Amino acid sequence: MDTRTSPVTLHALLVRDGTVTPISPEEVAGFAGPGFVWLHVEGVGHGAPFVLPGHVPQMAASALLASETRPRCDEIDQAVLINLRGTALDTMQDSDGLVSIRVWVEADRVTSVSRHRLAALSKVETAMQAGRLTDGGDFVAVLAQAISTELDPKVADLGDSLDDCEEMLDGGDVYNLRRQIAGLRSQAIVLRRFVAPDRDALAEMAQLEFDWISKEDQLHLREAADRFARMAEELEAVRERAALLHEQLTDLRAEMVDQRSLAIAVVAFIFLPLTFVTGLLGMNVEGIPFANRAWAFWGVVAFCGVIAVVVMGWFAYRQWLDD
């Protein structure tokens, strides 16, 4: 399903005394405890303007509904506004394949907004159904872990694909390899553009001193930030390796052109004196030596063979035939 044309959907869950129950968006706005509430809004920005429930401050609401965002973490009073990028659940045309999720985090209430479906949200909902989420800190920690877990194989696949291209370097099609390597490098650059800010946003949130961000939550946030840091380093390595392989392919292509040019030059140089001899003896004039001799033709052939051998010997002596 192409979520770009889907209507806005709202999904709210309440955790209270270990029991998870769906509630309406209106109840989320008036929620005052006890328990923990998660409201997720999906599909915003594809149709009519959408207004978030009144419990979200205007400044935070504008950031949650912005058309263009980048990963960030901002402390606002006793709440946190954090934006992350994760793998899309559906195939997205003309996109980098990453979905922006914007989250307004309070102690007992979380409001998340996305324009497309995020693959990691199913794991977050599973954790909530299992009763593992009791506050905003737990929610962001599980979300960060899920996003990094979903994105890690995609980054690893880029490295594996580049390894395959490297193995094909000697015997593969140079022109197709150049396109493949250029595509891998482009993907690495696009992914790193968001992976590195994801790391910074999570590391910044892990340093916040809120009662609802426990030591365990901080540990999980740092672990997710470390995973994003490792992915950023791997993406940077892929980008540099791709650039190096591209240079090697360029050199290999130039070497192939040089070898072919050398082969053409050798053949031309061998036939140049032979062409001169045959052209000279083939003139339709009187006085051609040995024109009436029976052995004249084979004599000319032998003479041309001697010239060819001498030229080849000269090339070998000068080492112009070496690879």
TORDODO-159942 format. One line per field, with one value per residue (C-alpha): residue number from 1; residue in three letters; x, y, z. Coordinates in nm, 4 decimals, padded with zeros to 6 digits, always signed. Example, Ala and Ser with C-alpha at 12.3 -4.5 7.8 and 13.67 -1.06 7.14 Angstrom:
// TORDODO-159942
k = c(1 | 2)
r = c(ALA | SER)
px = c(+01.2300 | +01.3670)
py = c(-00.4500 | -00.1060)
pz = c(+00.7800 | +00.7140)
//
This chain:
// TORDODO-159942
k = c(1 | 2 | 3 | 4 | 5 | 6 | 7 | 8 | 9 | 10 | 11 | 12 | 13 | 14 | 15 | 16 | 17 | 18 | 19 | 20 | 21 | 22 | 23 | 24 | 25 | 26 | 27 | 28 | 29 | 30 | 31 | 32 | 33 | 34 | 35 | 36 | 37 | 38 | 39 | 40 | 41 | 42 | 43 | 44 | 45 | 46 | 47 | 48 | 49 | 50 | 51 | 52 | 53 | 54 | 55 | 56 | 57 | 58 | 59 | 60 | 61 | 62 | 63 | 64 | 65 | 66 | 67 | 68 | 69 | 70 | 71 | 72 | 73 | 74 | 75 | 76 | 77 | 78 | 79 | 80 | 81 | 82 | 83 | 84 | 85 | 86 | 87 | 88 | 89 | 90 | 91 | 92 | 93 | 94 | 95 | 96 | 97 | 98 | 99 | 100 | 101 | 102 | 103 | 104 | 105 | 106 | 107 | 108 | 109 | 110 | 111 | 112 | 113 | 114 | 115 | 116 | 117 | 118 | 119 | 120 | 121 | 122 | 123 | 124 | 125 | 126 | 127 | 128 | 129 | 130 | 131 | 132 | 133 | 134 | 135 | 136 | 137 | 138 | 139 | 140 | 141 | 142 | 143 | 144 | 145 | 146 | 147 | 148 | 149 | 150 | 151 | 152 | 153 | 154 | 155 | 156 | 157 | 158 | 159 | 160 | 161 | 162 | 163 | 164 | 165 | 166 | 167 | 168 | 169 | 170 | 171 | 172 | 173 | 174 | 175 | 176 | 177 | 178 | 179 | 180 | 181 | 182 | 183 | 184 | 185 | 186 | 187 | 188 | 189 | 190 | 191 | 192 | 193 | 194 | 195 | 196 | 197 | 198 | 199 | 200 | 201 | 202 | 203 | 204 | 205 | 206 | 207 | 208 | 209 | 210 | 211 | 212 | 213 | 214 | 215 | 216 | 217 | 218 | 219 | 220 | 221 | 222 | 223 | 224 | 225 | 226 | 227 | 228 | 229 | 230 | 231 | 232 | 233 | 234 | 235 | 236 | 237 | 238 | 239 | 240 | 241 | 242 | 243 | 244 | 245 | 246 | 247 | 248 | 249 | 250 | 251 | 252 | 253 | 254 | 255 | 256 | 257 | 258 | 259 | 260 | 261 | 262 | 263 | 264 | 265 | 266 | 267 | 268 | 269 | 270 | 271 | 272 | 273 | 274 | 275 | 276 | 277 | 278 | 279 | 280 | 281 | 282 | 283 | 284 | 285 | 286 | 287 | 288 | 289 | 290 | 291 | 292 | 293 | 294 | 295 | 296 | 297 | 298 | 299 | 300 | 301 | 302 | 303 | 304 | 305 | 306 | 307 | 308 | 309 | 310 | 311 | 312 | 313 | 314 | 315 | 316 | 317 | 318 | 319 | 320 | 321 | 322 | 323)
r = c(MET | ASP | THR | ARG | THR | SER | PRO | VAL | THR | LEU | HIS | ALA | LEU | LEU | VAL | ARG | ASP | GLY | THR | VAL | THR | PRO | ILE | SER | PRO | GLU | GLU | VAL | ALA | GLY | PHE | ALA | GLY | PRO | GLY | PHE | VAL | TRP | LEU | HIS | VAL | GLU | GLY | VAL | GLY | HIS | GLY | ALA | PRO | PHE | VAL | LEU | PRO | GLY | HIS | VAL | PRO | GLN | MET | ALA | ALA | SER | ALA | LEU | LEU | ALA | SER | GLU | THR | ARG | PRO | ARG | CYS | ASP | GLU | ILE | ASP | GLN | ALA | VAL | LEU | ILE | ASN | LEU | ARG | GLY | THR | ALA | LEU | ASP | THR | MET | GLN | ASP | SER | ASP | GLY | LEU | VAL | SER | ILE | ARG | VAL | TRP | VAL | GLU | ALA | ASP | ARG | VAL | THR | SER | VAL | SER | ARG | HIS | ARG | LEU | ALA | ALA | LEU | SER | LYS | VAL | GLU | THR | ALA | MET | GLN | ALA | GLY | ARG | LEU | THR | ASP | GLY | GLY | ASP | PHE | VAL | ALA | VAL | LEU | ALA | GLN | ALA | ILE | SER | THR | GLU | LEU | ASP | PRO | LYS | VAL | ALA | ASP | LEU | GLY | ASP | SER | LEU | ASP | ASP | CYS | GLU | GLU | MET | LEU | ASP | GLY | GLY | ASP | VAL | TYR | ASN | LEU | ARG | ARG | GLN | ILE | ALA | GLY | LEU | ARG | SER | GLN | ALA | ILE | VAL | LEU | ARG | ARG | PHE | VAL | ALA | PRO | ASP | ARG | ASP | ALA | LEU | ALA | GLU | MET | ALA | GLN | LEU | GLU | PHE | ASP | TRP | ILE | SER | LYS | GLU | ASP | GLN | LEU | HIS | LEU | ARG | GLU | ALA | ALA | ASP | ARG | PHE | ALA | ARG | MET | ALA | GLU | GLU | LEU | GLU | ALA | VAL | ARG | GLU | ARG | ALA | ALA | LEU | LEU | HIS | GLU | GLN | LEU | THR | ASP | LEU | ARG | ALA | GLU | MET | VAL | ASP | GLN | ARG | SER | LEU | ALA | ILE | ALA | VAL | VAL | ALA | PHE | ILE | PHE | LEU | PRO | LEU | THR | PHE | VAL | THR | GLY | LEU | LEU | GLY | MET | ASN | VAL | GLU | GLY | ILE | PRO | PHE | ALA | ASN | ARG | ALA | TRP | ALA | PHE | TRP | GLY | VAL | VAL | ALA | PHE | CYS | GLY | VAL | ILE | ALA | VAL | VAL | VAL | MET | GLY | TRP | PHE | ALA | TYR | ARG | GLN | TRP | LEU | ASP | ASP)
px = c(+00.0000 | +00.1283 | +00.0831 | +00.1336 | -00.2346 | -00.3658 | -00.5823 | -00.4619 | -00.5062 | -00.4884 | -00.4084 | -00.4031 | -00.3212 | -00.3430 | -00.1323 | -00.2729 | -00.1973 | -00.0362 | -00.3425 | -00.3353 | -00.6579 | -00.7331 | -00.8669 | -00.9906 | -00.7724 | -01.0044 | -00.9262 | -00.5536 | -00.5863 | -00.7543 | -00.5444 | -00.4137 | -00.3111 | -00.2625 | -00.0968 | +00.0813 | -00.0689 | +00.0688 | -00.1001 | +00.0357 | -00.0723 | +00.0113 | -00.0308 | -00.0119 | +00.0883 | -00.0863 | -00.4214 | -00.6020 | -00.4136 | -00.4213 | -00.4444 | -00.2921 | -00.4830 | -00.4582 | -00.2198 | +00.0715 | +00.2120 | +00.1934 | +00.5710 | +00.6004 | +00.2962 | +00.4541 | +00.7715 | +00.5751 | +00.3793 | +00.6659 | +00.7046 | +01.0838 | +01.2716 | +01.6040 | +01.6937 | +01.7105 | +01.6489 | +01.5193 | +01.4292 | +01.1148 | +01.0091 | +00.9561 | +00.9143 | +01.1336 | +01.0863 | +01.2869 | +01.2937 | +01.4445 | +01.4737 | +01.4030 | +01.3355 | +01.0023 | +00.7599 | +00.6375 | +00.8279 | +00.8611 | +00.9178 | +01.1553 | +01.2720 | +01.5734 | +01.3616 | +01.3754 | +01.0756 | +01.0848 | +00.9093 | +00.8595 | +00.7870 | +00.6620 | +00.7615 | +00.6136 | +00.6407 | +00.3114 | +00.2146 | +00.3778 | +00.2552 | +00.4264 | +00.3704 | +00.4856 | +00.3996 | +00.4585 | +00.4543 | +00.7653 | +00.8846 | +01.0028 | +00.6635 | +00.5348 | +00.8076 | +00.7206 | +00.3542 | +00.4484 | +00.6569 | +00.3664 | +00.1229 | +00.3649 | +00.3582 | +00.7230 | +00.6449 | +00.5458 | +00.6688 | +00.8133 | +01.1701 | +01.0820 | +00.9053 | +01.1992 | +01.4477 | +01.2459 | +01.1847 | +01.5567 | +01.6503 | +01.3893 | +01.4942 | +01.8624 | +01.7858 | +01.5797 | +01.8394 | +02.1495 | +02.0964 | +02.0397 | +02.3770 | +02.5432 | +02.3971 | +02.5704 | +02.9050 | +02.8382 | +02.7355 | +03.0534 | +03.2554 | +03.0919 | +03.1820 | +03.5396 | +03.5603 | +03.4262 | +03.6823 | +03.9272 | +03.6896 | +03.3656 | +03.2071 | +03.3781 | +03.0884 | +02.8202 | +03.0456 | +03.0887 | +02.7113 | +02.6695 | +02.9463 | +02.8126 | +02.4684 | +02.6097 | +02.8080 | +02.4985 | +02.2966 | +02.5719 | +02.5854 | +02.2067 | +02.1892 | +02.4781 | +02.3058 | +02.0452 | +02.2243 | +02.4798 | +02.2141 | +02.0152 | +02.3212 | +02.3572 | +01.9881 | +01.9882 | +02.3162 | +02.1745 | +01.8570 | +02.0579 | +02.2185 | +01.8880 | +01.8095 | +01.4391 | +01.2746 | +01.0994 | +01.4279 | +01.5694 | +01.9274 | +01.8188 | +01.6580 | +01.9785 | +02.1754 | +01.9472 | +01.9632 | +02.3446 | +02.3495 | +02.1278 | +02.3407 | +02.6521 | +02.4910 | +02.4082 | +02.7686 | +02.8960 | +02.6594 | +02.7758 | +03.1381 | +03.0505 | +02.8673 | +03.1656 | +03.3887 | +03.1533 | +03.1629 | +03.5432 | +03.5827 | +03.3358 | +03.5329 | +03.8555 | +03.6986 | +03.5651 | +03.9174 | +04.0518 | +03.7883 | +03.8789 | +04.2464 | +04.1549 | +03.9489 | +04.2343 | +04.4757 | +04.2446 | +04.2282 | +04.6086 | +04.6527 | +04.4125 | +04.5770 | +04.9161 | +04.7894 | +04.6516 | +04.9766 | +05.1846 | +04.9747 | +04.9855 | +05.3617 | +05.4163 | +05.2070 | +05.3413 | +05.6694 | +05.4886 | +05.2371 | +05.5244 | +05.6959 | +05.3797 | +05.2743 | +05.6163 | +05.6302 | +05.2679 | +05.3176 | +05.2136 | +05.5415 | +05.8290 | +06.1445 | +05.9995 | +06.2875 | +06.2336 | +05.8871 | +05.9293 | +06.0883 | +05.8914 | +06.0074 | +05.9401 | +05.6071 | +05.7355 | +06.0476 | +05.8431 | +05.6371 | +05.9532 | +06.0972 | +05.7801 | +05.7966 | +06.1557 | +06.0504 | +05.7649 | +05.9995 | +06.2522 | +05.9822 | +05.8468 | +06.1988 | +06.2548 | +05.9334 | +06.0407 | +06.3906 | +06.2428 | +05.9933 | +05.7002 | +05.5034 | +05.5109 | +05.1820)
py = c(+00.0000 | +00.3473 | +00.5492 | +00.8774 | +00.8738 | +00.7298 | +00.9393 | +01.0482 | +00.7720 | +00.8016 | +00.5106 | +00.5447 | +00.2918 | +00.3158 | +00.1065 | +00.0867 | -00.1780 | -00.3984 | -00.3904 | -00.2343 | -00.0898 | +00.1273 | +00.4750 | +00.7640 | +01.0651 | +01.2875 | +01.0846 | +01.1257 | +01.5044 | +01.4916 | +01.2122 | +01.2872 | +00.9408 | +00.6973 | +00.4919 | +00.5662 | +00.6733 | +00.6575 | +00.8412 | +00.7796 | +00.9922 | +00.8560 | +00.9967 | +01.3684 | +01.5997 | +01.4095 | +01.5853 | +01.8530 | +02.0275 | +01.8332 | +01.9752 | +01.7804 | +01.7406 | +02.0325 | +01.8656 | +01.9300 | +02.2876 | +02.4985 | +02.5105 | +02.1336 | +02.0794 | +02.2892 | +02.0799 | +01.7544 | +01.8531 | +02.0190 | +01.9003 | +01.8713 | +01.7579 | +01.6168 | +01.4080 | +01.6296 | +01.6334 | +01.9400 | +01.9737 | +02.1844 | +02.2378 | +01.8894 | +01.7215 | +01.6256 | +01.6744 | +01.4131 | +01.3360 | +01.0164 | +00.8469 | +00.4786 | +00.2194 | +00.2459 | -00.0438 | +00.0076 | +00.0606 | +00.4330 | +00.5691 | +00.8620 | +00.8376 | +00.7340 | +00.4627 | +00.6267 | +00.7562 | +01.0501 | +00.9943 | +01.2980 | +01.2310 | +01.4573 | +01.2791 | +01.3503 | +01.1497 | +00.9612 | +01.0493 | +01.0192 | +01.1669 | +01.0453 | +01.1644 | +01.0142 | +01.0729 | +00.7091 | +00.3750 | +00.3035 | -00.0573 | -00.0275 | +00.0765 | -00.2819 | -00.3740 | -00.0740 | -00.1726 | -00.5316 | -00.4063 | -00.1912 | -00.4810 | -00.6843 | -00.4169 | -00.3154 | +00.0538 | +00.2473 | +00.5995 | +00.8197 | +00.7097 | +00.3450 | +00.4377 | +00.6259 | +00.3612 | +00.0810 | +00.2938 | +00.3727 | +00.0075 | -00.1007 | +00.1589 | +00.0734 | -00.3001 | -00.2518 | -00.0267 | -00.2289 | -00.5079 | -00.2475 | -00.0888 | -00.4309 | -00.5213 | -00.2183 | -00.3413 | -00.6954 | -00.5664 | -00.3622 | -00.6733 | -00.8555 | -00.5689 | -00.5824 | -00.9552 | -00.8899 | -00.6168 | -00.8362 | -01.0302 | -00.8333 | -00.5919 | -00.2601 | -00.0479 | -00.2289 | -00.2339 | +00.1408 | +00.1875 | -00.0549 | +00.1059 | +00.4546 | +00.3425 | +00.1924 | +00.5063 | +00.7203 | +00.5050 | +00.5235 | +00.9023 | +00.9332 | +00.6946 | +00.8581 | +01.1933 | +01.0739 | +00.7989 | +01.0363 | +01.2860 | +00.9924 | +00.9088 | +01.2683 | +01.3004 | +00.9809 | +01.0662 | +01.4058 | +01.2553 | +01.0031 | +01.2967 | +01.4538 | +01.4419 | +01.3615 | +01.1438 | +00.9454 | +00.8681 | +00.5889 | +00.4663 | +00.1638 | +00.3909 | +00.5946 | +00.2733 | +00.1607 | +00.5053 | +00.5039 | +00.1516 | +00.2587 | +00.5713 | +00.3526 | +00.1285 | +00.4334 | +00.5532 | +00.2176 | +00.2311 | +00.5852 | +00.4655 | +00.1690 | +00.3960 | +00.6287 | +00.3280 | +00.2158 | +00.5637 | +00.5775 | +00.2216 | +00.2928 | +00.6023 | +00.3978 | +00.1190 | +00.3776 | +00.5136 | +00.1610 | +00.0948 | +00.4201 | +00.3180 | -00.0320 | +00.1101 | +00.3425 | +00.0472 | -00.1578 | +00.1294 | +00.1596 | -00.2136 | -00.2093 | +00.1008 | -00.0684 | -00.3802 | -00.1660 | +00.0303 | -00.2902 | -00.4338 | -00.1050 | -00.0749 | -00.4297 | -00.3764 | -00.0307 | -00.1488 | -00.4457 | -00.2102 | +00.0012 | -00.3019 | -00.4423 | -00.0986 | -00.0341 | -00.3697 | -00.3449 | -00.0304 | -00.0745 | +00.0506 | -00.1046 | -00.2114 | -00.4023 | -00.6324 | -01.0056 | -00.9469 | -01.2416 | -01.4815 | -01.7846 | -01.7502 | -01.3722 | -01.3962 | -01.6289 | -01.4229 | -01.1117 | -01.3072 | -01.4288 | -01.0770 | -00.9427 | -01.2214 | -01.1260 | -00.7622 | -00.8656 | -01.0794 | -00.7959 | -00.5494 | -00.7930 | -00.8553 | -00.4822 | -00.4476 | -00.7355 | -00.5886 | -00.2554 | -00.4393 | -00.2665 | -00.5920 | -00.6462 | -00.6087)
pz = c(+00.0000 | -00.0878 | +00.2309 | +00.0471 | -00.0467 | +00.2817 | +00.5146 | +00.8562 | +01.1141 | +01.4930 | +01.7203 | +02.1010 | +02.3725 | +02.7503 | +02.9884 | +03.3400 | +03.6024 | +03.3381 | +03.1143 | +02.7653 | +02.6258 | +02.3207 | +02.3956 | +02.1840 | +02.0898 | +02.2930 | +02.6046 | +02.5403 | +02.5504 | +02.8894 | +03.0351 | +03.3866 | +03.5040 | +03.6448 | +03.3715 | +03.0477 | +02.7129 | +02.3585 | +02.0732 | +01.7229 | +01.4258 | +01.0804 | +00.7310 | +00.8089 | +00.5268 | +00.2446 | +00.2535 | +00.4516 | +00.7352 | +01.0597 | +01.4128 | +01.7015 | +02.0301 | +02.2692 | +02.5157 | +02.2737 | +02.3004 | +01.9849 | +01.9356 | +01.9695 | +01.7448 | +01.4693 | +01.4900 | +01.4882 | +01.1764 | +00.9847 | +00.6251 | +00.6462 | +00.9552 | +01.0601 | +01.3681 | +01.6771 | +02.0515 | +02.2378 | +02.6027 | +02.6522 | +03.0136 | +03.1571 | +02.8171 | +02.5219 | +02.1498 | +01.9604 | +01.5886 | +01.4492 | +01.1101 | +01.0588 | +00.7896 | +00.6076 | +00.6313 | +00.2719 | -00.0502 | -00.1089 | -00.4578 | -00.5099 | -00.1489 | +00.0553 | +00.2198 | +00.5626 | +00.7541 | +00.9932 | +01.3259 | +01.5481 | +01.9156 | +02.1932 | +02.5141 | +02.8554 | +03.1743 | +03.1339 | +02.7757 | +02.4332 | +02.1066 | +01.7881 | +01.4313 | +01.1005 | +00.7363 | +00.6386 | +00.8166 | +01.0213 | +01.0386 | +01.3996 | +01.5390 | +01.5387 | +01.7890 | +02.0034 | +02.0081 | +02.0942 | +02.3857 | +02.5027 | +02.4763 | +02.6882 | +02.9577 | +02.9178 | +02.8600 | +03.1695 | +03.0898 | +02.8169 | +02.8851 | +02.8260 | +02.5025 | +02.3467 | +02.4616 | +02.2954 | +01.9843 | +01.9478 | +01.9914 | +01.7349 | +01.4760 | +01.5075 | +01.4875 | +01.1700 | +01.0053 | +01.0934 | +00.8318 | +00.5603 | +00.6366 | +00.6536 | +00.3114 | +00.1592 | +00.2883 | +00.1624 | -00.1800 | -00.1981 | -00.1070 | -00.3993 | -00.6328 | -00.5081 | -00.5856 | -00.9374 | -00.9987 | -01.1913 | -01.4141 | -01.4100 | -01.6519 | -01.5809 | -01.7023 | -01.4977 | -01.1918 | -01.2109 | -01.2025 | -00.9115 | -00.7074 | -00.7779 | -00.6583 | -00.3377 | -00.2671 | -00.3196 | -00.0777 | +00.1833 | +00.1600 | +00.1954 | +00.4924 | +00.6739 | +00.6365 | +00.8885 | +01.0827 | +01.2328 | +01.3560 | +01.4999 | +01.7076 | +01.8271 | +01.9176 | +02.1251 | +02.2950 | +02.3900 | +02.5325 | +02.7346 | +02.9169 | +03.0252 | +03.3966 | +03.4212 | +03.6829 | +03.4085 | +03.2303 | +03.4430 | +03.4502 | +03.2495 | +02.9898 | +02.9656 | +02.9193 | +02.6348 | +02.4737 | +02.4877 | +02.3460 | +02.0544 | +02.0035 | +01.9971 | +01.7346 | +01.5246 | +01.5679 | +01.4443 | +01.1461 | +01.0677 | +01.0717 | +00.8491 | +00.6060 | +00.5957 | +00.5252 | +00.2463 | +00.0966 | +00.1039 | -00.0258 | -00.3060 | -00.4031 | -00.4037 | -00.6112 | -00.8541 | -00.8969 | -00.9471 | -01.2112 | -01.3841 | -01.3822 | -01.5012 | -01.7844 | -01.8835 | -01.8721 | -02.0935 | -02.3431 | -02.3361 | -02.3958 | -02.6877 | -02.8304 | -02.7961 | -02.9750 | -03.2577 | -03.2765 | -03.2889 | -03.5707 | -03.7592 | -03.7110 | -03.8393 | -04.1495 | -04.2244 | -04.3874 | -04.5432 | -04.6987 | -04.8294 | -04.9884 | -05.1453 | -05.2635 | -05.4168 | -05.5959 | -05.7029 | -05.9123 | -06.2723 | -06.4234 | -06.6144 | -06.4372 | -06.1377 | -06.0289 | -06.0835 | -06.2297 | -06.4688 | -06.2228 | -06.1024 | -05.7459 | -05.7254 | -05.5423 | -05.2714 | -05.2450 | -05.1682 | -04.9135 | -04.7429 | -04.7441 | -04.5821 | -04.3201 | -04.2393 | -04.1958 | -03.9649 | -03.7530 | -03.7309 | -03.6207 | -03.3592 | -03.2345 | -03.2019 | -02.9978 | -02.7743 | -02.7312 | -02.6209 | -02.3937 | -02.5566 | -02.5650 | -02.1864 | -01.9924)
//
